[in-house]
Each structure stands twice: as structure tokens, then as C-alpha cells.
Amino acid sequence: MLPPELPPLPALTRAEGELIDRYLEVADLLGRINPAYHGDTYRGLRAAQALVAKAVALRDALELMHQRGEAEVHAPTLARALRVLDGERRTARVTVPREPAS
């Protein structure tokens, strides 16, 4: 049996698509670095090293949007795109986990 089909991505400009992709890459790396989660220092170090280049790419995506006159971020549309691309799960590791209930 096939898994359920994901909803289609909303229509995005190329620059918006780049913004979403670069944002999720940065979030993934920050999740690997998050000291609130178990992991080894080497893994965090490698993620931190990669974060520099990904942050530059994120900045470039925003700069391109600005240069093209895309002065406003359309949050509802971009939030829908993030949900389709599993952004809620991918960004969850950036936060501090809740303490277990006692």
C-alpha cells in the first residue's frame, strides 16, 4: 500500500522556494547543534561548520527576494509550504524539550 499523498506545495516564486529550502537547511543544522538533545560534540561541530555556509545561502535567498522587489514575506503561504515539507518536525529540535511531567 502506498503512503498517503502529500498536499501540493503552494505556488511560490523561485526566490520564495529558495528561502524555504535554505531556512529548513539551517533549522536542520541548528537541531543537530542543540545542546538540549543527546549527541556527540563532533556531530555538533560538523553541523556548526556547515551552518556558516547555509546561513550565507539563507541571506542570499533573502537578498535575492529584496532585489527582485519581493519586499513582503507572505507568511500564510510560506507556512503552508513549510508544513508540506515537514517543517514542524524539522524545526522542533531547535527548541528546548519540555520537562517530563512528574
MOHU-V467605 format. One record per residue. N is the residue number from 0. RES is the residue in one letter. SS is DSSP state (A for helix, B for strand, O for the rest). Layout:
# MOHU-V467605
n->[N;N]
res->[RES;RES]
ss->[SS;SS]
This chain:
# MOHU-V467605
n->[0;1;2;3;4;5;6;7;8;9;10;11;12;13;14;15;16;17;18;19;20;21;22;23;24;25;26;27;28;29;30;31;32;33;34;35;36;37;38;39;40;41;42;43;44;45;46;47;48;49;50;51;52;53;54;55;56;57;58;59;60;61;62;63;64;65;66;67;68;69;70;71;72;73;74;75;76;77;78;79;80;81;82;83;84;85;86;87;88;89;90;91;92;93;94;95;96;97;98;99;100;101]
res->[M;L;P;P;E;L;P;P;L;P;A;L;T;R;A;E;G;E;L;I;D;R;Y;L;E;V;A;D;L;L;G;R;I;N;P;A;Y;H;G;D;T;Y;R;G;L;R;A;A;Q;A;L;V;A;K;A;V;A;L;R;D;A;L;E;L;M;H;Q;R;G;E;A;E;V;H;A;P;T;L;A;R;A;L;R;V;L;D;G;E;R;R;T;A;R;V;T;V;P;R;E;P;A;S]
ss->[O;O;O;O;O;O;O;O;O;O;O;O;O;A;A;A;A;A;A;A;A;A;A;A;A;A;A;A;A;A;A;A;A;O;O;O;O;O;O;O;A;A;A;A;A;A;A;A;A;A;A;A;A;A;A;A;A;A;A;A;A;A;A;A;A;A;A;O;O;O;O;O;O;O;A;A;A;A;A;A;A;A;A;A;O;O;A;A;A;A;A;A;O;O;O;O;O;O;O;O;O;O]
